[in-house]
Amino acid sequence: MLLARNSIATVAALVPTLCAGLAFADPPPSVTDSSGTQTPPAVPAEDPTGGAYTTPTLLFIPAGAVPAWNVRAIASLDMQGPTPSDRLAAGTSLGLQPGLGAEVGLPAGFTVGAGTMWVGGDTSPTPISGGLSPYLQARYHILGDSDGQGFQLGTSLTYKFVGFQGDPGEMELAFSGQYRQRHYELGIQGVIGKDFATTDADGEIHAYALYRVIPQLGIGAATQIRVGLVSQPGETTYDVIGGGIASLTLGRWQLGALGGESTVGLNQGQVGGLGEVFATARF
């Protein structure tokens, strides 16, 4: 009986000490939900690969969503030679195509964006617009871990003008799939586009493969193939872009480049050189 009383007294004395220790202990790195599954902390560490809301080439729409209420700015410069007359060109030897855009992450996996982009296979009504094409885009992260690793699936809807001259533009629906690991990633994307000014419609396949020398630096290759499903007489029925890519990610900053060939905007069967550099930042 005396032993039992002593044991109870010992436990009672230890309770305040244990509670004080728990109160000052570091919070656990993860929590456990009702099913016993561990979930990541509320504020995950920065992904050295940039996250699934980035891609190593602007030829590809990311599958992932920008973190909620974050803003991602994108600036780019494309260089093509020979060039069609709707580019900011010196004759037809070299054309420059600047681009500027921004996107905002929303809750529930949505992202909205706007800016300018390469027109693609279409040409502007006059050279005044320099081939620039405003766009509005909404995308949704369908499937994938929030840490950006493993398989990612997303969809996007993009409305873009063809120049600034009042053309009603076109709408594109895309589905993007990526498989991302710290030392490599792969992506494939399918796009269906419909022009509002004519009966034109096209389909596109975009793909890339990247090997990361270190998690922050990757090199690889990318391609884009467009096929006209419905086209007007005299229009090109296909376009191809392909080349090597490189991407450097430093925290929330990214630098990327592409060097290769393109048939965009040229006569059917004609091929020109293509270079692209871009930079992104997330705030």
N, C-alpha and C positions, 0 to 999 in steps of 0.2 A: 504494500500500500504506500509506504514511504517512497519507494523507488518510482512508482507511478506519479506521485505528486511532484517529485524532483524533475521528472521528464517533462511534465506539463509546464512547469515553471521555466525550464530551459528553453523550450520552444517559444513560449510567450516572450522571453527576453530577446530571442533572435529575430522575431517578426519586425520590430522597428528598424533593425539594422539592415535586413533584406529589403525593406521598402525604400529606405534611404538610398541603398545601392542601385536599385532599379530606377529611381527618380533621376539620378545623375549619370546613368549609363548612356552610351551612344545609341541613337535610334537604330533599329535593324535596317539592313540594306534593302530588304524586301518585306512584304506582308503576305499573309496567307488568307485566301478567301474562304467562304463557307464550305467549299468542296475540298479544301485542303491543298489547293494549288497555289504555288508562290507566284506573285505578280511583281513586276519591276517597280522600283521606287517612282514617286510622283514626278521627279525631275531626273530623267536619265542623263548619263554622261554624253558629251558630244561624240557623234559617230565620226571617226577619222576618215571614213570613205565618203562622207557628205550626206548620207541618208538616201532613202528611196524617193525623196522628192527632188533629187537632182539626177542628172544623167551626164555621162562624159561627152555627149554630143548633142547639139541642138536639133539634129535630125530626128530625135526621139522625144516623145512626150512622157514625162515621168509617170510611173504607176502610183507612187505614194503621194500623200497630201503634205503640203507645207504645214508645220505645227500651228495650231490655232492661234490666230491674232499676230502671227509673225508675217513680215513682209519680205519678199525675195525680189531683188532687182536684177535685171539681166541686160547687159549691153553687148552688142556683137558687131562685127564687120566682116562681110563676105567680099571676096575678090575673085572675079572670073574673067578669063580671057581665052578666045574672043568673047565678046559680050553682045547681047541684043541692045537695041537702041533705047529701051526703056530703063536702063540703068544709069547711074551717075557716072557717065563714061567719058573718056577721052578718045573720041572716034569710036572704033569698035575693037580696039586692041586690049583694053582693060576696063572693066566695070567694077565699081564699088557699090556695095549694098549695106548701108548701116542699119542697125536694128536696136530698138530700145523697148523694154517691157517691164512690167511689175506684176506680181501676184500676191494674194493675201490668203493665208490659211484660215479656214472657218471650222467651227466644231463639227463633229460627226464625220470627219474624213473628207470634207469638201474644200476645194481651192478655186478661187476665181482670179482671172488675170486679164490684162489688156496691154496693147502696145502695137508695134509694127513688126512685120516679118517679111521674109522673102516671099514673093508672090507665088513661086512654084512654076508650073508649066504655063501659067497665064501671063499675059502682057497688059500693061496699062494702056488706056485709050490714047494718051499723049505722053511724050517724054517729060512733061513738066513734073509729074509726080516722082520721077526718078525710080520707078518700080516699087516704091514703098506701098505696103498694104496694111492698113489698120486691122486689128483683130480683137475679138472678145472671146474669152474661153472660160468654161467651167469644167472642172474634172472631179472625179470621185474615186477614192481609194476603196476598192471592193474587198480585197483580201490581202492579208500579210501582217506580220508582226510589226509593232510600232518602232522596233529598233532598226528596221530597214534591212534586216538580214533574211536570207531564205527566199522563198517564192513570194512575189508581189504581183497583184493584179489590179488594174485600174482602167477607168474609161473617161473619155473627155468629149465635149461637144464644142466645136470652134466655129465661130462666124467670122469671115474675113471679107473685106472689100477687095476689088481688083483696082488698085489706084484710088485717087481721091476725086475722080471725075463723075461720081454719081452712079457708077455701076452697082446693081443690087447685090453683087457679091455671091458667095457660096457658103454652104454649111458642110462641115466635116465631122463625122462620128468615128472615134478611134477607140480601140481596145489595146492596152499595153500590158505585156507580161515581162517580168524581170526575175532573174535568179541571182541574188547578190551574196557574196561572201567577202571576207576581208581581203583576200588575195585575187579574186576574179569576180566578174559578173557578166551575164548574158542578157540580151533583151530582144524581143520581137514584138512588132506592133502591126496591126491591120487597120486600114483607114478606108472609109467610103465617103466620097465627096459628091455634092450635087450643086450645080450652078443654077442660080435663080434667073439669069438673063436669057439662057438658052436651054436646050434639052440636054446639054452636056452632063456627063457623070463619069467619075473615074474611081479606080481602086488603087491603093498603095500598100506596099509592104516595106517596113523599116526594120533594120536589124543591126545589132552591134555585138562585139565581143571585146572584153577588156581584161588584161592581166595587170595586177597591181604589184609593182616591184617592191613597194612598201604600201601600207594601207592608204597613204595620202597621195601616192603617185601611180598612175596607170597608163598603159599604152595598149593600143589595139586597132581595130578596124570597124568601119561602119558603112552601111549602104542604104539607099532608098530607091525603090523601083515604082514608078507610076505607070499605069496602063489605062488608056481611055476606054471606058465601057460604052459610052455614047459620045461621039465627037462630030464636029462640023467638017464639011469638005475643006481640005487644005490645012487643017490643024494637025499638029503632031499627035501621034497615037501612043507614044510612050516617052518616058524620061528616066534617066538613070543617074544617080550620084553615088560615088564610092571613093574611099580613101582611108588613109591612116589617121588615127585620132590619139590625142594625149590629154590627160586631165590631172590637175594638181589641186588638191583640197587642203586648205589651211584653216581649220576651225569652221567658221561660217562663210569663208571666202573660197571661191573657186575660179581657176583659170583653165581654159580649154582651147584646143586647136584641132583643125582638120586640114589635111592636104591631100588632094586627089584630082578626080576628073568629074565633069558634069556635062549633061546634054540639055540642061534646063534653059528654055528660051531660045535655043539655037535651031537651025534647020534639021529636019529629021536625018539622022545618020551623022551629024556633025558633033564632035566632042571637043570640049575646052578644058583648060586647067581650072581648078577651084581651090581656093584657100579660105579658111575661116578661123577667126579668133573670137573668143568671147570671155566675159567675166561675169560672175554672179556674186551677190552678197545678201545675207539674210540678217534682218534686224528684228 
